[in-house]
Amino acid sequence: MAVINVYEQYFEAEGTYNGTERRGALVMLVSDSEAGNIRYEAAVTFFPHKDEEDYAVSYDAYFSRVLYEGKGRRSRKKEQQFLAELPDVIHALAEEAGMQVHFECPLRDARTA
């Protein structure tokens, strides 16, 4: 099994989950491939981000949605499509949890694989 974060980036966020205020979010596009099958998942985890140095991600506020699952392997074309859809999917996941991700306020540059 090869699980990689095709894309990940930290953003400012807001909301309270499990009684803890969250001010940061890690947004990810995750690829999971094994034995000729591929799965892409959009994911977001919210964390306290108490100061500029605090990137201690807590996974109790982790939300995800499978975007694609089937036969095949990684596809740059599919990944570009999923990346274009990612903000809308993450917005919906965050809204369901009563949270917000501020895509216009990145905390770090994006990392891609």
Sequence and secondary structure as in RCSB ss.txt:
>XXXX:A:sequence
MAVINVYEQYFEAEGTYNGTERRGALVMLVSDSEAGNIRYEAAVTFFPHKDEEDYAVSYDAYFSRVLYEGKGRRS
RKKEQQFLAELPDVIHALAEEAGMQVHFECPLRDARTA
>XXXX:A:secstr
 EEEEEEEEEEEEEEEETTEEEEEEEEEEEEEEETTEEEEEEEEEEE   STT     GGGEEEEEEEEEES   
HHHHHHHHHHHHHHHHHHHHHTT EEEEEEESS  EE 
